[in-house]
Amino acid sequence: MIFKKAFSFFGIAIFLLIILLPGYTKLQELKDKNRDLETKIKYLNIENALLQQELKRIESDPIYQEKIARERMGVVRKGEIPIKIIPEK
């Protein structure tokens, strides 16, 4: 009689484990994915804030505008002669 109870308890425990284990595994995977996405969101929020600062600086600082135009777009003032230095290979 004791063996029957122990066996049935063991059987029920195994049955519950088989039923609940895939769900628990999936839950853990989703928690990990959520944690990764939260980290990515934090990184993107920081990057967004830095880009907003850059945009405000570009819009309000004429010296910075000129620097960007010269460095990134190759713009020169009237009368200036552009010189491009090509590094040796």
C-alpha positions in Angstrom: 0.0 0.0 0.0 2.8 2.4 0.8 4.5 1.4 -2.4 1.4 2.2 -4.3 1.1 5.7 -2.8 4.8 6.4 -3.4 4.6 5.1 -6.9 1.5 7.2 -7.7 3.1 10.2 -6.1 6.3 9.6 -8.2 4.1 9.2 -11.3 2.2 12.4 -10.7 5.5 14.3 -10.1 7.0 13.0 -13.3 3.8 13.8 -15.2 3.8 17.4 -13.9 7.5 17.7 -14.7 6.9 16.6 -18.3 3.9 19.0 -18.6 5.5 22.1 -17.0 9.2 21.8 -18.0 8.8 23.0 -21.6 6.7 26.0 -20.4 9.3 26.9 -17.8 12.1 26.6 -20.4 10.2 28.9 -22.8 9.6 31.4 -19.9 13.3 31.5 -19.1 14.2 32.0 -22.8 11.7 34.9 -23.0 13.1 36.4 -19.8 16.6 36.3 -21.3 15.4 37.8 -24.6 13.5 40.5 -22.6 16.7 41.4 -20.6 18.7 41.6 -23.9 16.1 43.9 -25.5 16.0 46.1 -22.4 19.8 46.5 -22.6 19.5 47.3 -26.3 16.8 49.9 -25.5 19.0 51.6 -22.9 21.9 51.7 -25.4 19.6 53.1 -28.1 18.2 55.7 -25.7 21.7 56.9 -24.9 22.7 57.0 -28.6 19.5 58.9 -29.3 20.2 61.5 -26.6 23.8 62.0 -28.0 22.4 62.4 -31.5 19.9 64.9 -30.3 22.7 66.9 -28.7 24.7 66.7 -31.9 21.6 68.0 -33.9 21.1 70.9 -31.5 24.8 71.8 -31.8 24.7 71.6 -35.6 21.5 73.8 -35.7 22.8 76.5 -33.3 26.6 76.6 -33.7 27.8 78.2 -37.0 31.4 77.3 -36.3 30.5 73.7 -35.8 28.4 73.8 -39.0 31.5 75.1 -40.9 33.7 72.4 -39.4 31.3 69.6 -40.5 30.9 71.1 -44.0 34.7 71.2 -44.4 35.5 67.8 -42.9 32.6 65.7 -44.2 31.6 67.5 -47.4 34.9 69.0 -48.6 33.4 72.5 -48.7 36.0 75.3 -49.1 35.6 79.1 -48.8 35.9 81.3 -51.8 39.5 81.8 -52.7 40.8 78.8 -50.8 42.6 76.1 -52.6 41.7 72.6 -51.4 44.6 70.2 -50.9 44.1 66.5 -50.5 46.8 64.5 -48.8 47.0 60.9 -50.0 48.9 58.6 -47.6 51.6 56.4 -49.1 50.8 52.7 -49.2 
